[in-house]
Amino acid sequence: MLTDAALRNIRGKSKSYKMTDRDGLYILVSPAGGVAFKYDYRFNGRRESVTLGSYGPAGLSLAKAREKVIDAKRLIAEGVSPALEKQRAKRRLKEARSFGHVARRWMDHAPMADSTRNMRRSIFNREVLPQWDNRLLNEITPGDLRAHCQTIVERGAPATAIHVRDIVKQIYAFAILHGEKIDNPADGVGPASIATFRPRDRALSPTEIRIMLGLLGEVATLPTIRLGLKFILLSMVRKSELQDGVWDEVDFANAVWSIPKERMKRSRPHNVYLSTQMLDILIALKTCAGNSRYILPSRYDADAPMSRATFNRVTSAIAERAGERGLPLEPFTVHDLRRTASTLLHEMGFNSDWIEKGLAHEERSSRGVYNKAEFEAQRRHMAQEWSNAVDAWEAGRAFTPVLVIPETAGPRFDPRL
């Protein structure tokens, strides 16, 4: 049998020569002195030979070469040719796609809402691609993903870390769906191992609305941002719908803001019926906007909308100030204002159909398919009552809503028409 000492002292000769070890392992020594571990065997009646690797500090040790012979014999017993499997492995490596290549295809072609794609693309470009762009798909391990998410958590962005894990999981699922034979590293990284969060369901009480609106006037921000945040509470629109809103969509004469389907989450046009208070806010915003086409233009560029993070900074500042003063206002998000309006309107007793239409939600049952009513008169009444309620709570007063629209305000159905 061969020994490590003998291998270290091997020298080349004028021609290549062999030296045998045990279990069919042998070495082939080249004239230059290179040593290759080889194994000859018979497979399906034919003679085959496989090179296991080269001897040396950067190659195989004798012990490792003997282990590879055992692995080769196991493959033969399973009906697999070691030589052909080695060729396949080389071909797979040559044809392997980089993570960045597959990730970009997923980002561009995977089905998702436009608002979701925009958010994920921002995280993808900032947190995912720079980390693993040029790696092969099989080179990213659960440990790599967990470590990267941990660095994001440590800088104070646990929600971003969770999104990074979800994005990587979906990229690998996309790759597997399209024929890649790989494991998904995100399967070994549970979201709870990265960060945990408070429940997302959060609706402010009337008392919290009073505190929030009171502190809104104190935090350091622009008057337009204060107006915009209150407008979201009154109108129940999504943050992105207001931030991308343009003045051409607002009809002051008819007190309606018509948002086109291209900007709506469910790709359906949506009318926001404006109360007196909402009209006053829009008039103030129009005065501040000058010649900008945007309802809330950027502070630094009138031809661009307001920064996506602005409202979030304000809500965080309000919650922080409430905490410093010991006021009963838990942290909340901009989206919680929509949930607040929905929750309190339901508790007041308003019709659920009116509320859901006001939120631009579409019922997916058979009833929703046939119910195309816009409930304009009812929603106008509800919007005014909701705005009146918020004004009352801001002033510290109780409020009793009128749940039924005046008879003269409703639509008329005359059989003679």
SVG drawing of the C-alpha trace seen along z (x, -y; Angstrom):
<svg xmlns="http://www.w3.org/2000/svg" viewBox="-94 -79 107 86">
<polyline fill="none" stroke="black" stroke-width="0.4" points="0.0,0.0 1.0,-3.6 2.0,-5.9 2.1,-9.7 5.9,-9.5 6.2,-7.6 3.9,-10.0 5.9,-13.0 9.1,-11.5 7.7,-10.5 9.6,-11.8 8.7,-11.8 10.3,-9.6 10.7,-9.7 7.3,-8.1 4.1,-8.1 3.9,-5.2 1.5,-3.7 1.7,-2.7 -1.1,-0.7 -2.8,-1.1 -5.7,0.9 -9.3,1.4 -8.4,0.8 -7.0,-2.7 -3.8,-3.6 -1.8,-6.7 -0.6,-7.8 2.7,-9.8 3.3,-12.1 6.8,-12.8 6.7,-16.2 6.0,-14.5 2.3,-15.2 0.3,-12.6 -3.3,-11.7 -5.4,-9.3 -7.4,-7.0 -9.8,-4.1 -10.6,-1.5 -13.8,0.5 -16.2,2.4 -19.7,1.0 -22.5,2.7 -19.8,4.9 -17.5,2.1 -14.2,0.9 -14.3,-2.6 -11.8,-4.8 -12.3,-7.8 -9.8,-10.4 -10.5,-11.1 -8.2,-14.1 -4.6,-15.2 -2.3,-14.6 -0.9,-17.7 -1.7,-20.5 -4.3,-21.9 -5.7,-18.5 -6.4,-15.2 -4.7,-13.5 -4.2,-9.7 -6.9,-9.2 -9.4,-11.3 -8.6,-9.5 -9.4,-6.2 -12.7,-7.6 -13.5,-8.6 -12.9,-5.0 -15.5,-3.8 -17.9,-6.5 -17.3,-5.4 -18.0,-1.7 -21.3,-2.9 -22.3,-4.6 -21.6,-1.5 -23.7,0.6 -26.6,-1.9 -26.3,-1.6 -24.5,-4.9 -21.3,-5.3 -18.7,-7.3 -17.0,-8.6 -20.3,-9.7 -21.5,-11.3 -18.3,-13.3 -18.9,-14.5 -22.5,-15.4 -21.2,-17.3 -18.8,-19.3 -21.6,-20.1 -23.9,-21.2 -21.2,-23.5 -20.6,-24.9 -24.3,-25.5 -25.1,-26.7 -26.9,-30.0 -25.7,-32.8 -28.0,-33.9 -28.1,-37.4 -29.2,-36.0 -32.1,-34.1 -33.0,-36.8 -33.4,-39.4 -35.7,-37.1 -37.8,-36.6 -37.9,-40.3 -39.1,-41.2 -41.5,-38.3 -42.9,-36.9 -46.6,-37.8 -47.1,-40.4 -48.9,-43.7 -47.1,-46.8 -46.9,-48.3 -45.4,-45.1 -42.9,-44.9 -41.8,-48.4 -41.1,-47.8 -39.4,-44.4 -37.3,-45.9 -36.0,-48.5 -35.0,-45.9 -33.7,-43.6 -31.4,-46.2 -30.1,-47.5 -29.9,-44.4 -29.9,-41.2 -28.0,-41.7 -24.9,-43.4 -24.5,-40.4 -24.9,-37.5 -25.1,-38.8 -22.2,-36.7 -22.6,-33.6 -24.0,-30.4 -27.3,-29.3 -25.8,-26.3 -23.2,-28.5 -25.6,-30.3 -26.3,-28.4 -28.9,-28.8 -26.0,-30.1 -25.2,-32.8 -28.8,-34.0 -29.2,-33.9 -26.0,-35.9 -26.9,-38.5 -30.4,-38.9 -28.8,-39.3 -26.6,-42.2 -29.8,-43.9 -31.6,-43.3 -28.6,-44.7 -28.7,-47.9 -32.3,-48.3 -34.3,-47.1 -35.9,-43.8 -38.8,-44.2 -36.3,-44.6 -34.5,-41.4 -37.8,-39.4 -38.4,-40.7 -34.9,-39.7 -35.5,-36.2 -38.9,-36.1 -37.4,-37.4 -34.6,-34.8 -37.1,-32.1 -39.2,-33.1 -36.2,-33.5 -35.2,-29.9 -38.7,-28.6 -38.8,-30.4 -35.5,-28.7 -36.7,-25.2 -40.0,-25.7 -37.9,-26.4 -35.8,-23.2 -32.9,-24.0 -31.9,-21.0 -31.1,-22.9 -32.1,-23.2 -33.8,-26.4 -31.6,-28.0 -34.5,-30.0 -36.3,-26.7 -33.7,-26.4 -34.2,-30.0 -37.5,-30.5 -38.9,-34.0 -39.1,-33.8 -35.4,-33.1 -34.8,-36.5 -37.2,-38.8 -40.6,-38.8 -43.2,-41.6 -46.3,-42.8 -49.5,-41.8 -50.2,-44.0 -53.9,-44.6 -53.9,-48.0 -56.8,-50.5 -56.6,-53.8 -59.3,-54.6 -61.0,-58.1 -58.8,-59.0 -55.7,-58.0 -56.9,-60.0 -57.1,-63.1 -53.6,-62.5 -52.2,-61.8 -53.7,-64.9 -52.6,-67.0 -49.0,-65.8 -49.1,-66.0 -49.1,-69.8 -45.9,-69.6 -43.5,-67.3 -40.9,-68.8 -42.3,-68.4 -43.8,-70.5 -47.4,-71.7 -48.2,-69.8 -47.1,-66.6 -49.4,-67.3 -52.3,-68.0 -51.5,-64.8 -51.5,-62.5 -54.9,-63.9 -56.2,-63.5 -55.3,-59.8 -57.2,-59.3 -60.3,-61.1 -60.2,-59.7 -59.1,-56.1 -56.8,-56.0 -53.6,-54.1 -50.4,-56.1 -49.1,-55.4 -52.4,-56.6 -52.0,-60.0 -48.3,-60.3 -48.6,-59.6 -51.8,-61.7 -51.9,-64.5 -54.2,-67.5 -55.8,-66.5 -57.6,-63.7 -59.3,-66.1 -62.7,-67.6 -63.2,-70.4 -66.6,-71.4 -68.1,-68.0 -66.1,-67.2 -64.6,-63.9 -61.1,-62.6 -61.0,-60.0 -58.0,-57.7 -57.3,-55.8 -57.0,-52.0 -53.3,-52.2 -52.6,-53.5 -54.9,-51.2 -53.8,-48.0 -56.6,-46.0 -56.3,-47.8 -59.8,-49.2 -60.6,-53.0 -61.7,-54.4 -63.7,-57.6 -63.0,-59.3 -66.0,-61.5 -64.7,-64.5 -66.2,-65.9 -66.0,-69.6 -62.9,-69.0 -61.1,-67.0 -61.9,-69.8 -60.3,-72.3 -57.2,-70.2 -56.9,-69.8 -57.3,-73.6 -54.5,-74.2 -52.3,-71.6 -53.1,-73.1 -52.0,-76.5 -48.7,-75.0 -48.1,-72.9 -47.7,-75.9 -47.3,-74.8 -46.5,-71.1 -48.8,-68.5 -48.5,-66.4 -50.8,-66.8 -47.8,-66.3 -44.7,-67.3 -41.1,-66.6 -39.6,-69.3 -36.6,-69.5 -38.1,-68.8 -41.6,-70.0 -41.7,-67.6 -41.4,-64.5 -43.7,-63.2 -43.0,-63.2 -40.5,-60.7 -41.9,-57.4 -40.5,-57.4 -41.8,-60.9 -45.0,-59.8 -43.4,-56.9 -40.9,-59.3 -43.7,-61.5 -45.8,-58.6 -42.6,-57.3 -42.0,-60.8 -45.5,-61.1 -45.4,-57.8 -42.0,-58.6 -43.2,-62.0 -46.3,-60.3 -44.1,-57.8 -41.9,-60.6 -45.0,-62.3 -46.6,-59.1 -49.6,-59.5 -51.7,-56.4 -50.8,-56.2 -49.0,-53.0 -46.8,-53.1 -48.8,-53.0 -48.2,-53.0 -49.8,-55.1 -51.7,-52.0 -53.2,-51.7 -55.1,-54.9 -57.1,-53.1 -57.8,-50.3 -58.8,-52.8 -61.4,-54.4 -62.8,-51.0 -63.0,-49.7 -64.6,-52.8 -67.1,-53.2 -68.2,-49.6 -68.5,-50.2 -70.6,-53.3 -73.0,-51.1 -72.4,-52.3 -73.3,-49.9 -70.4,-47.5 -70.9,-47.8 -70.3,-51.6 -67.2,-51.1 -65.7,-48.5 -66.3,-50.6 -64.7,-53.5 -61.6,-51.4 -61.6,-50.3 -62.1,-46.6 -63.9,-44.4 -66.0,-41.4 -64.8,-38.2 -68.0,-36.2 -70.7,-35.7 -72.5,-38.6 -69.6,-40.8 -69.6,-39.8 -73.1,-41.1 -73.0,-44.0 -71.6,-46.9 -73.3,-49.7 -71.1,-52.7 -73.1,-53.9 -72.2,-57.5 -74.8,-59.3 -74.3,-57.0 -70.5,-57.3 -70.7,-61.1 -72.9,-61.1 -70.6,-58.7 -67.5,-60.7 -68.9,-63.8 -70.0,-62.1 -66.6,-60.5 -64.9,-63.9 -67.2,-65.5 -66.5,-62.7 -62.7,-63.1 -63.1,-66.9 -65.1,-66.3 -62.7,-63.8 -59.8,-66.2 -61.6,-68.9 -62.3,-66.4 -66.0,-66.1 -68.2,-63.1 -69.9,-62.5 -73.1,-60.7 -73.2,-59.9 -76.3,-60.1 -76.3,-56.6 -79.2,-57.2 -78.8,-59.6 -81.4,-62.3 -84.2,-61.3 -83.4,-64.1 -79.8,-63.0 -80.5,-59.5 -80.8,-58.3 -84.3,-58.5 -85.8,-55.5 -88.7,-56.8 -90.5,-54.0 -91.7,-56.7 -88.1,-57.5"/>
</svg>
